[in-house]
Amino acid sequence: MPEAAADLIFWIAFACCAIAQLAIIRSVLLVTPLESRTEPMPISRRATEVAWAVLPAVILGIVFWMTWRAMHTHILGASLVAMVSR
């Protein structure tokens, strides 16, 4: 596969996942309590929900970073060789 096509697919996938993760985090942070509930949501439960929404986003970011590095190791390696050979 040409490198330009692989990069395009990577950035499209990144954008789709980023939009989805932001929507998930937004929905957790902006949740409105049900009208029938009289007591507010406990802080610890809310913190757990936020953590379980943010944790996958962080892991996905790490996976994307590692994928980008793997896709561009030949470029990074060539620039390191050029810097060392100076």
Protein Blocks (a to p, Z undefined) as FASTA:
>chain_A
ZZklmmmmmmmmmmmmmmmmmmmmmmmmmpccdfklmbdcdfklmmmmmmmmmmmmmmmm
mmmmmmmmmmmmmmmmmmmmmmmmZZ
